[in-house]
Amino acid sequence: MSFKHVQVKPEDHEYSGLKKVAYEEHLTLMDAVREAVLFWVKSKSGLDKDDPFFKTSGMFSTDEQQSENHDRIYEV
């Protein structure tokens, strides 16, 4: 795994908040920043492939092809 070095210059209150949350979560500052970056990227990138919604495929089944026989099945 290769890493890239990124330098940030947080304001005092941002740094204090980061340090406090990292401490409370038992994280190093580096790990807290990495987690924050991953969260930000995920929230800005659109669809989340790990969202449980995308894992519903195959959860339900039927004996008949409902999409093809909808009117007959539901007597519409």
DSSP file (Angstrom, degrees, kcal/mol; ACC not computed):
  #  RESIDUE AA STRUCTURE BP1 BP2  ACC     N-H-->O    O-->H-N    N-H-->O    O-->H-N    TCO  KAPPA ALPHA  PHI   PSI    X-CA   Y-CA   Z-CA
    1    1 A M              0   0    0      0, 0.0     2,-0.4     0, 0.0     0, 0.0   0.000 360.0 360.0 360.0 132.3    0.0    0.0    0.0
    2    2 A S        -     0   0    0      2,-0.0     2,-0.3     0, 0.0     0, 0.0  -0.835 360.0-153.3-107.5 148.1    1.4    3.4   -0.9
    3    3 A F        -     0   0    0     -2,-0.4     2,-0.4     2,-0.0     0, 0.0  -0.856   3.0-146.8-117.3 151.2    0.6    6.6    1.0
    4    4 A K        -     0   0    0     -2,-0.3     2,-0.5     2,-0.0    -2,-0.0  -0.915  19.1-126.4-114.3 144.6    0.6   10.2   -0.1
    5    5 A H        -     0   0    0     -2,-0.4     2,-0.4     2,-0.0    -2,-0.0  -0.795  28.2-178.3 -93.1 127.9    1.6   13.0    2.2
    6    6 A V        -     0   0    0     -2,-0.5     2,-0.5     2,-0.0    -2,-0.0  -0.994  12.9-151.0-127.4 130.7   -1.0   15.8    2.4
    7    7 A Q        -     0   0    0     -2,-0.4     2,-0.3     2,-0.0    -2,-0.0  -0.863  14.9-176.9-104.4 133.7   -0.5   18.9    4.5
    8    8 A V        -     0   0    0     -2,-0.5    -2,-0.0     2,-0.0     0, 0.0  -0.908  19.1-152.4-124.6 155.5   -3.4   20.8    6.0
    9    9 A K        -     0   0    0     -2,-0.3     2,-0.1     6,-0.0    -2,-0.0  -0.710  21.6-173.6-127.3  80.1   -3.5   24.0    8.0
   10   10 A P        -     0   0    0      0, 0.0     2,-0.0     0, 0.0    -2,-0.0  -0.395  28.4-110.3 -72.6 151.0   -6.6   23.9   10.2
   11   11 A E     >  -     0   0    0      1,-0.1     4,-2.6    -2,-0.1     3,-0.3  -0.333  39.4 -97.4 -70.8 164.5   -7.6   26.9   12.3
   12   12 A D  H  > S+     0   0    0      1,-0.2     4,-2.6     2,-0.2     5,-0.2   0.887 124.3  47.8 -54.4 -45.5   -7.1   26.6   16.0
   13   13 A H  H  > S+     0   0    0      1,-0.2     4,-2.1     2,-0.2    -1,-0.2   0.857 111.9  50.7 -68.3 -33.0  -10.7   25.7   16.8
   14   14 A E  H  > S+     0   0    0     -3,-0.3     4,-2.5     2,-0.2    -2,-0.2   0.921 112.0  46.9 -67.6 -43.4  -10.7   23.1   14.0
   15   15 A Y  H  X S+     0   0    0     -4,-2.6     4,-2.8     2,-0.2    -2,-0.2   0.908 111.7  50.8 -63.8 -42.8   -7.5   21.5   15.3
   16   16 A S  H  X S+     0   0    0     -4,-2.6     4,-2.4    -5,-0.2    -1,-0.2   0.918 112.0  47.4 -61.3 -43.5   -8.9   21.5   18.9
   17   17 A G  H  X S+     0   0    0     -4,-2.1     4,-2.5     2,-0.2     5,-0.2   0.912 113.0  48.4 -64.4 -42.9  -12.1   19.8   17.7
   18   18 A L  H  X S+     0   0    0     -4,-2.5     4,-2.7     1,-0.2     5,-0.2   0.935 112.5  48.2 -61.1 -47.3  -10.1   17.2   15.7
   19   19 A K  H  X S+     0   0    0     -4,-2.8     4,-2.2     1,-0.2    -2,-0.2   0.898 112.5  49.1 -61.8 -42.1   -7.8   16.5   18.6
   20   20 A K  H  X S+     0   0    0     -4,-2.4     4,-2.4    -5,-0.2    -2,-0.2   0.936 114.2  43.8 -64.0 -48.4  -10.7   16.1   21.0
   21   21 A V  H  X S+     0   0    0     -4,-2.5     4,-2.1     2,-0.2    -2,-0.2   0.906 112.5  52.6 -66.7 -41.2  -12.7   13.8   18.8
   22   22 A A  H  <>S+     0   0    0     -4,-2.7     5,-3.1    -5,-0.2     4,-0.3   0.927 110.9  48.0 -59.3 -44.5   -9.7   11.7   17.9
   23   23 A Y  H ><5S+     0   0    0     -4,-2.2     3,-1.3     1,-0.2    -2,-0.2   0.927 111.6  49.4 -61.0 -46.3   -8.9   11.3   21.7
   24   24 A E  H 3<5S+     0   0    0     -4,-2.4    -1,-0.2     1,-0.3    -2,-0.2   0.821 114.3  45.3 -64.5 -31.1  -12.5   10.3   22.4
   25   25 A E  T 3<5S-     0   0    0     -4,-2.1    -1,-0.3    -5,-0.2    -2,-0.2   0.373 112.9-118.8 -92.8   3.7  -12.5    7.8   19.6
   26   26 A H  T < 5 +     0   0    0     -3,-1.3     2,-0.3    -4,-0.3    -3,-0.2   0.894  68.9 136.5  58.4  43.1   -9.0    6.4   20.6
   27   27 A L      < -     0   0    0     -5,-3.1    -1,-0.2    -6,-0.2     2,-0.1  -0.854  57.5-117.9-116.2 152.0   -7.5    7.4   17.3
   28   28 A T     >  -     0   0    0     -2,-0.3     4,-2.4     1,-0.1     5,-0.2  -0.451  36.1-109.2 -74.4 163.5   -4.3    9.1   16.3
   29   29 A L  H  > S+     0   0    0      1,-0.2     4,-2.6     2,-0.2     5,-0.2   0.904 120.9  54.1 -60.5 -39.7   -4.7   12.4   14.6
   30   30 A M  H  > S+     0   0    0      1,-0.2     4,-2.4     2,-0.2    -1,-0.2   0.924 110.5  44.7 -60.8 -45.1   -3.5   10.8   11.4
   31   31 A D  H  > S+     0   0    0      2,-0.2     4,-2.5     1,-0.2    -1,-0.2   0.873 112.3  52.3 -68.2 -36.4   -6.1    8.1   11.6
   32   32 A A  H  X S+     0   0    0     -4,-2.4     4,-2.3     2,-0.2    -2,-0.2   0.915 111.6  46.1 -64.8 -42.8   -8.8   10.6   12.5
   33   33 A V  H  X S+     0   0    0     -4,-2.6     4,-2.6     2,-0.2    -2,-0.2   0.917 112.2  51.0 -66.0 -42.7   -7.9   12.8    9.5
   34   34 A R  H  X S+     0   0    0     -4,-2.4     4,-2.5    -5,-0.2    -2,-0.2   0.919 111.1  48.4 -60.6 -43.5   -7.9    9.7    7.2
   35   35 A E  H  X S+     0   0    0     -4,-2.5     4,-2.3     1,-0.2    -1,-0.2   0.900 111.5  50.3 -63.0 -41.1  -11.3    8.7    8.5
   36   36 A A  H  X S+     0   0    0     -4,-2.3     4,-2.4     2,-0.2    -2,-0.2   0.901 110.7  49.2 -64.2 -41.1  -12.6   12.2    7.9
   37   37 A V  H  X S+     0   0    0     -4,-2.6     4,-2.9     2,-0.2     5,-0.2   0.930 111.2  49.0 -64.4 -45.5  -11.2   12.2    4.4
   38   38 A L  H  X S+     0   0    0     -4,-2.5     4,-2.4     1,-0.2    -2,-0.2   0.903 112.1  49.0 -61.0 -41.4  -12.8    8.9    3.6
   39   39 A F  H  X S+     0   0    0     -4,-2.3     4,-2.3     2,-0.2    -1,-0.2   0.922 112.8  47.6 -62.7 -45.1  -16.1   10.0    4.9
   40   40 A W  H  X S+     0   0    0     -4,-2.4     4,-1.7     2,-0.2    -2,-0.2   0.927 112.8  47.6 -63.7 -46.5  -16.0   13.2    2.9
   41   41 A V  H  X S+     0   0    0     -4,-2.9     4,-1.4     1,-0.2    -1,-0.2   0.923 112.8  49.3 -61.8 -44.3  -15.0   11.5   -0.3
   42   42 A K  H  < S+     0   0    0     -4,-2.4     4,-0.3    -5,-0.2     3,-0.3   0.900 111.3  49.0 -62.4 -41.2  -17.8    8.9    0.2
   43   43 A S  H  < S+     0   0    0     -4,-2.3     3,-0.3     1,-0.2    -1,-0.2   0.780 116.3  42.8 -71.5 -25.7  -20.4   11.6    0.8
   44   44 A K  H  < S+     0   0    0     -4,-1.7    -1,-0.2    -3,-0.2    -2,-0.2   0.609 100.1  71.3 -93.0 -13.8  -19.4   13.6   -2.2
   45   45 A S  S  < S-     0   0    0     -4,-1.4     2,-0.6    -3,-0.3    -1,-0.2   0.499  93.4-132.9 -87.9  -2.3  -19.0   10.7   -4.7
   46   46 A G  S    S+     0   0    0     -4,-0.3    -1,-0.2    -3,-0.3     2,-0.0  -0.797  70.8  45.2  97.1-123.5  -22.7    9.8   -5.0
   47   47 A L        -     0   0    0     -2,-0.6     2,-0.7    -3,-0.1     3,-0.0  -0.302  66.2-143.6 -66.9 140.2  -23.8    6.2   -4.8
   48   48 A D    >   -     0   0    0      1,-0.1     3,-2.1    -5,-0.0     6,-0.2  -0.912   3.9-159.8-104.5 109.0  -22.5    4.1   -2.0
   49   49 A K  T 3  S+     0   0    0     -2,-0.7    -1,-0.1     1,-0.3    -2,-0.0   0.683  92.1  57.4 -63.8 -17.3  -22.0    0.5   -3.3
   50   50 A D  T 3  S+     0   0    0     -3,-0.0    -1,-0.3     3,-0.0     5,-0.1   0.430  75.8 123.9 -91.9  -0.3  -22.0   -0.7    0.3
   51   51 A D    X   -     0   0    0     -3,-2.1     3,-1.8     1,-0.2     4,-0.3  -0.413  69.4-129.5 -60.9 130.7  -25.5    0.7    1.0
   52   52 A P  G >  S+     0   0    0      0, 0.0     3,-1.7     0, 0.0    -1,-0.2   0.763 103.3  72.9 -55.2 -25.8  -27.8   -2.1    2.1
   53   53 A F  G >  S+     0   0    0      1,-0.3     3,-1.2     2,-0.2     4,-0.1   0.873  93.9  52.7 -55.9 -38.0  -30.3   -1.0   -0.5
   54   54 A F  G <  S+     0   0    0     -3,-1.8     3,-0.3     1,-0.3    -1,-0.3   0.504 100.4  63.0 -79.5  -3.0  -28.1   -2.4   -3.2
   55   55 A K  G <  S+     0   0    0     -3,-1.7    -1,-0.3    -4,-0.3    -2,-0.2   0.257  76.5  89.5-102.2  11.1  -27.9   -5.8   -1.5
   56   56 A T    X   +     0   0    0     -3,-1.2     3,-2.3    -4,-0.1     4,-0.4   0.625  55.0 118.3 -83.5 -12.7  -31.7   -6.5   -1.7
   57   57 A S  T 3  S+     0   0    0     -3,-0.3    -3,-0.0     1,-0.3     0, 0.0  -0.321  83.0  13.0 -57.6 128.6  -31.3   -8.2   -5.1
   58   58 A G  T 3  S+     0   0    0      2,-0.2    -1,-0.3    -2,-0.0    -2,-0.1   0.449  91.9 113.5  86.2   0.5  -32.5  -11.8   -4.8
   59   59 A M  S <  S+     0   0    0     -3,-2.3     2,-0.4     1,-0.1    -2,-0.1   0.811  76.9  43.3 -73.3 -28.3  -34.1  -11.3   -1.4
   60   60 A F        +     0   0    0     -4,-0.4     2,-0.3     2,-0.0    -2,-0.2  -0.902  68.1 177.2-120.2 145.4  -37.6  -11.9   -2.9
   61   61 A S        -     0   0    0     -2,-0.4     2,-0.3    -3,-0.0     3,-0.0  -0.946   9.3-164.6-142.3 164.5  -38.7  -14.5   -5.3
   62   62 A T        -     0   0    0     -2,-0.3    -2,-0.0     1,-0.1     4,-0.0  -0.969  29.6-125.9-145.0 157.4  -41.9  -15.7   -7.0
   63   63 A D  S    S+     0   0    0     -2,-0.3     2,-0.3     2,-0.0    -1,-0.1   0.754  96.3  49.6 -75.5 -23.7  -43.0  -18.8   -8.9
   64   64 A E  S    S-     0   0    0     -3,-0.0     2,-1.5     5,-0.0     3,-0.1  -0.798  94.1-106.1-116.4 157.2  -44.1  -16.6  -11.8
   65   65 A Q    >>  -     0   0    0     -2,-0.3     4,-2.4     1,-0.2     3,-0.8  -0.657  37.2-172.5 -80.3  92.1  -42.5  -13.8  -13.8
   66   66 A Q  H 3> S+     0   0    0     -2,-1.5     4,-0.6     1,-0.3    -1,-0.2   0.857  79.3  55.7 -59.4 -38.3  -44.5  -11.0  -12.3
   67   67 A S  H 34 S+     0   0    0      1,-0.2    -1,-0.3     2,-0.2     3,-0.2   0.847 115.9  38.0 -65.5 -30.8  -43.2   -8.4  -14.6
   68   68 A E  H <4 S+     0   0    0     -3,-0.8    -2,-0.2     1,-0.2    -1,-0.2   0.778 127.9  32.9 -87.5 -29.4  -44.3  -10.4  -17.6
   69   69 A N  H  X S+     0   0    0     -4,-2.4     4,-2.8     1,-0.1     5,-0.3   0.018  77.0 127.0-117.2  26.5  -47.6  -11.7  -16.2
   70   70 A H  H  X S+     0   0    0     -4,-0.6     4,-2.7     1,-0.2     5,-0.2   0.906  74.3  47.1 -53.1 -51.8  -48.6   -8.8  -14.0
   71   71 A D  H  >>S+     0   0    0      1,-0.2     5,-1.7     2,-0.2     4,-0.7   0.910 116.0  44.3 -62.0 -43.3  -52.1   -8.3  -15.5
   72   72 A R  H  45S+     0   0    0      3,-0.2     3,-0.4     2,-0.2    -1,-0.2   0.914 115.3  48.1 -66.7 -43.0  -53.0  -12.1  -15.3
   73   73 A I  H  <5S+     0   0    0     -4,-2.8    -2,-0.2     1,-0.2    -1,-0.2   0.916 123.9  30.9 -64.4 -44.3  -51.5  -12.5  -11.8
   74   74 A Y  H  <5S-     0   0    0     -4,-2.7    -1,-0.2    -5,-0.3    -2,-0.2   0.323 104.1-125.9-101.4   8.0  -53.3   -9.5  -10.4
   75   75 A E  T  <5       0   0    0     -4,-0.7    -3,-0.2    -3,-0.4    -4,-0.1   0.904 360.0 360.0  49.9  52.4  -56.4   -9.7  -12.7
   76   76 A V      <       0   0    0     -5,-1.7    -1,-0.1    -6,-0.2    -4,-0.1   0.431 360.0 360.0 -89.2 360.0  -56.0   -6.1  -13.9
